[in-house]
Amino acid sequence: MSTKLWGGRFSGSLDPLMEEFNASIDFDRRLWQADIQGSQAYARALARTGLLTEQEAEQIVTGLERVAGEWRSGLFDIEDGDEDIHTANERRLTELIGPVAGKLHTGRSRNDQVATDLRLWLREELNTSQQQLRTLIGVAVERAAHEIDLLMPGYTHLQPAQPTRWSHWLLSHAWAWQRDALRLHDLLVRVNLMPLGNGALAGNPFPIDRDQLAQDLGFAAPTPNSLDGVSDRDFVAEALFWATLTMMHISRWAEDLIIYSSREFGFVTLADAYSTGSSLMPQKKNPDSLELLRGKSGRVFGNMSGLLMTLKGLPSTYNKDLQEDKEPLFDAVDTLNRALPVAAGALATLSVNAQNMARALVPELLATDLAEYLVRKGVPFRDTHHVAGAAVTLAESQSAALSELSLAALRSLHPAFEEDVASVWSYERSVEQRDARGGSSRRAVQEQIDELLLWLVQPASE
Ligand code: ARG
């Protein structure tokens, strides 16, 4: 008789090529803990139905504890026939406690088992991500509070546009990350449902109390439909989309810093701990940490699109294609959970070059303020925009800075210009005028800091 779990109806043995092709133990072994946790709870659920005696259940639970101990200490031997983590754990349990191990799988299928394991595993990992994301946001907010005085040019189309605060830029990314944290919290609600007790597809024939089982495993509820329960991988797709969007935000933030750390900008200097040199050019200090963060966002996106392709077109309930859910999920979660602390570290340790930021503030950034000056004198904005544009051209033709235009020159463009136009040429004033909620003024930036600080002290679950 074959030793395979499903060996009963088979006479020939598996082609070794197929055996290797079919096996998932190489990657799903990392589910060992979730698999044991799920099995222990299931053994207790079986005992409550009377299908297992209390003593049998206890044998299974403690046997599984020993299997867990082997995994923990690196002593678990994966054997040739171990197709996946579920068969490996059951094989070892049988060796340790004998035939009573054969009662564990009563009414259960690897279909409801694997979906449950994956949810248990993901729940843990995402809790780590949530903490790391909050740490990153905390670093950005802390810097924003300390460096609120620093002004820098803001860009659109990567062209200098208007003065803003460095803190305002920091917070612009912190808000995107906060949305990621909120989104994560929301998707965890759908991860935290239990397929166990769905059997292979049609449900469990024994009087398993799935509500109790869900509660034992810390799930909010059992999945409501067994056909759906064994085949639903929306929680994987959602986690991958979430990871993709989070990495995309990190990538855009990294891209800004790559630009700001270039010699041409020189706004920030990355700490040595997050940069590397060139093997050829001795003068180089490269922002590798940021480039890798940017690069890895593509890889996570690839995992997401790959999984969606795998899911598309599957007929109802479990199909072996679903085994392909794990590698992209593992890779995305690993990538993200390694990226978040690197991002936080790079941000916490970079230094800001206030002088270079100040040097990049040029009077042309105040062209909008010049137009707004006229607006305050009652001139319609459409006209003022035109006048300020003409002032820029005039200054250019005189090879002068916009702020160097004489009052007479300005009055030649519009009679509403007066002596007090001199007040326009202050970057501080420009920034302070943008005081409507969400703007660059000190008050408006402080408001954001306070709001994020308040959010950060609430538990991640809120
Ligand atoms: N290794 C499988 C997976 O990852 C476990 C489920 C196998 N189920 C089955 N009917 N062959 O999906």
Boltz pocket constraint, residues with backbone or C-beta under 6 A from the ligand:
constraints:
  - pocket:
      binder: B
      contacts: [[A, 22], [A, 24], [A, 28], [A, 83], [A, 84], [A, 110], [A, 111], [A, 114], [A, 318], [A, 319], [A, 320], [A, 322], [A, 323], [A, 324]]
      max_distance: 6.0
